[in-house]
Amino acid sequence: MVIEWLKIKVVAELREKYIQQDEAIWTAALSQYPGFLAKQVWLSPRHEDEVVLVIHWASKEAWKEIPESILQATEEKFKAALGEGTYRIIEEGEYQVRKFPQGN
């Protein structure tokens, strides 16, 4: 499993709208692809202008199979719903999940 990790800076007053629109637009689009497994939204009580998205993919190959045209169209739809300049990605990362045997 591969994790796509995104930290978003968003206008604090729009954080809840960001989360709702992300679910309605981005999660709906990504979940159409078989490599998409799950998505978590992490919120810090100390940073009301940040949202962390943790997306679980079956593999890096499955994640990267999504056509660029779909990603661009989805971003345009999201931008139209939330407003130009109200959010931006400030950090991103990719992680592999390692599982270890459970001790007795």
Helices and strands as residue ranges (DSSP letters): E 2-10, G 12-14, H 15-21, I 22-27, H 28-30, E 36-44, E 47-57, H 60-64, H 68-82, E 87-96
